[in-house]
Amino acid sequence: EAADLLVLHRDFAAAVERCEAGCDSLGPGPGPERCERFAEVKCSLCVVGIQALAEMNRWREVLSWVLQYYHVPEHLPPKVLELCLLLYSKVGEPQVMLEVGSSWLRDGANQSLPEYGSLLELFLAHVLLPLGRFEGAEELVRGCGALDGERQLAFLGTIRESRCQWTRREEARSAAEQQQDPVTETLLGALSQKLLTMLTLLRRALRSMSNHFYLLPYKKMLLATFLLYLVVVRLDPASPTSLPFIYKLVQLFRQAWAAVLSPIHRPPIRD
């Protein structure tokens, strides 16, 4: 029924629920585990559940979901371990299976299984070597008593070849970074020079403006502004009493005009 929900109906959530109900019905006790038929059913339910979770993009839950029924990594069936290794390698998270795979492969009971060699090769190709764990891979292969001498040498040769490829990639990447550094330094130097030039010009402009403002007759300008305020706001220009104030204001503006502008660039003033 769980397989039908997965393959035929494409109801992945219902398939996971059916797998959970089936695994729970088997019970956690040791009795069903000793029965080969119960073990096969439990393994099949977990396989369907893993595929359904992956279809729903819930692959992060797969390992914890499986371990709640097998409790320790060493008890995982070979098929379940294989699916987990392939799944987490495909999604780019092989480090998730690092501890689980190592524990399963170092277990003495698992080394007698016929699937042990293929799982060791899968673990090396999809977890240890992509992560650069070459020392751990060599230690695992040398410490495995289930491998004969010829197959052990083959695994060690694969590890050495992968290490050489890894070293060449690191050297090529380091050389590329070193080639990019002078270019980056040149660009930064040019940008720094332009920025320094702009700041120098800005400083000169500000200094020139400040020098120009220092030459302005502030007291006369303030007095003229105050008189203009009195004339416009407080006094009536048409009144005869306002004429002395207006005359003084005009004289002050003439003096300020003469102080600010030079005779060459001074525009004509008309009454």
C-alpha positions in Angstrom: 0.0 0.0 0.0 2.8 2.4 0.8 4.5 1.6 -2.5 1.2 2.2 -4.4 0.8 5.6 -2.7 4.4 6.5 -3.7 4.5 5.2 -7.3 0.9 5.2 -8.5 -0.9 7.9 -6.6 2.1 10.2 -6.0 0.8 10.9 -2.6 4.1 11.2 -0.8 2.8 12.5 2.5 0.3 9.6 2.8 3.1 7.2 1.8 5.3 8.4 4.7 2.4 8.1 7.1 1.7 4.5 5.9 5.4 3.6 6.4 5.5 5.1 9.9 2.3 3.2 10.8 3.9 0.0 9.4 7.2 0.4 11.3 5.4 1.2 14.5 3.2 -1.9 14.2 6.4 -4.0 14.1 7.3 -2.8 17.5 10.8 -1.8 18.9 11.4 -5.1 20.8 14.0 -7.7 19.8 11.4 -10.3 18.9 10.4 -9.0 15.4 14.1 -8.1 14.7 15.0 -11.8 14.9 12.4 -12.7 12.3 13.9 -12.3 8.8 10.5 -11.5 7.4 9.8 -8.7 9.8 13.3 -7.3 9.1 12.6 -7.3 5.3 9.2 -5.6 5.8 10.8 -2.9 8.0 13.6 -2.3 5.5 11.1 -2.1 2.6 9.0 0.4 4.5 12.1 2.6 5.3 13.1 2.5 1.6 9.7 3.7 0.5 9.7 6.4 3.3 13.1 7.7 2.2 12.0 8.0 -1.4 8.8 9.8 -0.3 10.6 12.2 1.9 13.1 13.0 -0.9 10.2 13.6 -3.3 8.8 16.2 -0.9 12.2 17.8 -0.6 12.4 16.8 3.1 15.8 15.1 2.7 17.1 16.7 5.8 14.8 14.6 7.9 15.7 11.3 6.2 18.6 10.2 8.5 16.8 11.1 11.8 13.6 9.5 10.5 15.4 6.2 9.8 17.4 6.2 13.0 14.2 6.4 15.1 13.4 2.9 13.9 17.0 1.4 14.0 18.3 3.5 16.9 22.1 3.1 16.0 23.9 3.4 12.7 25.4 -0.1 13.0 21.9 -1.7 12.7 20.9 0.0 9.4 20.2 -2.5 6.6 22.7 -2.2 3.7 20.0 -1.0 1.3 18.9 1.8 3.6 22.5 2.9 4.1 23.1 2.9 0.4 20.1 5.1 -0.2 21.1 7.5 2.5 24.7 7.7 1.0 23.4 8.4 -2.5 20.8 10.9 -1.3 23.0 13.1 0.8 25.7 13.0 -1.9 23.3 14.1 -4.5 22.1 17.1 -2.5 25.7 18.1 -1.8 25.7 17.3 1.9 28.0 14.2 2.2 29.3 15.3 5.6 26.0 14.2 7.1 26.8 10.6 6.5 30.4 10.8 7.7 30.0 9.5 11.2 27.1 7.2 10.3 29.0 5.5 7.5 32.2 5.2 9.5 30.4 3.5 12.4 28.6 1.1 10.1 31.7 0.1 8.2 33.8 -0.4 11.3 31.3 -2.7 12.9 32.6 -6.3 12.8 29.1 -7.9 12.2 28.6 -5.7 9.1 32.0 -6.6 7.6 30.8 -10.2 7.0 27.9 -9.0 4.9 28.1 -9.5 1.1 27.3 -5.9 0.5 30.1 -4.6 2.6 32.6 -4.1 -0.3 30.2 -2.2 -2.5 29.2 0.0 0.5 32.8 0.7 1.4 33.5 1.8 -2.2 30.4 3.9 -2.2 31.4 5.6 1.1 34.8 6.3 -0.2 33.6 7.7 -3.6 30.7 9.8 -2.2 31.8 10.9 1.3 35.4 10.6 2.3 37.2 11.5 -1.0 35.0 14.4 -1.9 35.5 15.8 1.6 39.3 15.4 1.4 39.4 12.8 4.2 42.3 10.9 2.7 44.0 9.8 6.0 40.7 8.6 7.3 40.0 6.7 4.1 43.4 5.0 4.2 43.0 4.1 7.8 39.5 2.6 7.2 40.7 0.5 4.3 43.9 -0.8 6.0 41.9 -1.6 9.2 39.3 -3.6 7.4 39.8 -7.3 7.7 37.0 -8.2 5.3 39.0 -7.1 2.2 41.6 -9.3 0.6 45.0 -7.9 -0.4 44.2 -7.2 -4.0 41.0 -5.3 -3.3 42.7 -3.4 -0.5 45.5 -2.3 -2.9 42.9 -1.2 -5.4 41.2 1.0 -2.8 44.4 2.5 -1.7 45.4 3.2 -5.3 42.0 5.0 -5.8 42.7 7.1 -2.6 46.2 8.1 -3.8 44.9 9.1 -7.2 42.1 11.2 -5.7 44.6 12.8 -3.4 46.8 13.8 -6.4 43.8 15.3 -8.2 42.9 17.2 -5.1 46.4 18.6 -4.7 46.5 19.6 -8.4 43.1 21.4 -8.1 44.3 23.2 -4.9 47.6 24.3 -6.7 45.7 25.5 -9.7 43.3 27.5 -7.6 46.1 29.0 -5.6 47.9 30.0 -8.8 44.7 31.6 -10.1 44.3 33.6 -6.9 47.9 34.7 -7.0 47.4 35.9 -10.6 44.3 37.8 -9.6 46.1 39.6 -6.7 48.3 41.9 -8.9 45.4 42.8 -11.1 43.3 43.6 -8.0 46.2 45.6 -6.5 46.6 47.6 -9.7 42.9 48.4 -9.9 42.8 49.4 -6.2 45.9 51.6 -6.8 44.3 53.4 -9.7 41.1 53.9 -7.8 43.1 55.2 -4.8 45.0 57.6 -6.9 41.8 59.0 -8.5 40.2 59.3 -5.1 43.2 61.1 -3.7 43.2 63.6 -6.7 39.5 64.3 -6.2 40.0 64.9 -2.5 42.9 67.3 -3.2 40.8 69.3 -5.6 37.9 69.4 -3.2 40.2 70.6 -0.4 41.6 73.4 -2.6 38.1 74.5 -3.6 37.0 74.6 0.0 40.1 76.5 1.0 39.5 79.0 -1.8 35.8 79.4 -0.7 36.8 79.9 2.9 39.4 82.5 2.0 36.8 84.3 -0.1 34.3 84.3 2.8 36.9 85.6 5.2 37.2 88.7 3.0 33.5 89.5 3.2 32.5 92.4 5.5 30.3 90.5 7.8 29.5 93.4 10.1 28.4 95.6 7.2 26.4 92.8 5.6 24.6 92.1 8.9 23.9 95.7 9.4 22.5 96.1 5.9 20.3 93.0 6.4 19.0 94.5 9.6 18.2 97.8 8.0 16.6 96.1 5.1 14.4 94.3 7.6 13.5 97.6 9.3 12.7 99.3 5.9 10.6 96.4 4.5 8.9 95.2 7.6 8.8 98.1 10.1 8.9 101.2 8.0 6.8 102.6 5.2 9.1 103.5 2.2 6.6 106.2 1.2 6.8 108.0 4.5 9.2 111.0 4.7 10.6 109.7 8.0 11.9 106.6 6.3 14.1 108.4 3.8 17.2 108.7 6.1 17.1 105.0 6.8 16.8 104.2 3.1 19.7 106.5 2.3 21.9 104.8 4.9 20.9 101.4 3.6 21.8 102.3 0.0 25.2 103.7 1.2 25.9 100.5 3.1 25.0 98.3 0.0 27.4 100.4 -2.1 30.2 99.9 0.4 29.5 96.1 0.6 29.4 95.9 -3.2 32.7 97.7 -3.5 34.3 95.5 -0.9 33.2 92.2 -2.4 33.8 92.8 -6.1 36.9 94.1 -7.7 36.7 97.2 -10.0 37.4 95.1 -13.1 34.5 92.7 -12.6 32.2 95.1 -10.9 28.9 95.6 -12.9 27.5 99.1 -13.1 25.1 100.2 -10.4 22.1 102.3 -11.4 20.1 104.3 -9.0 
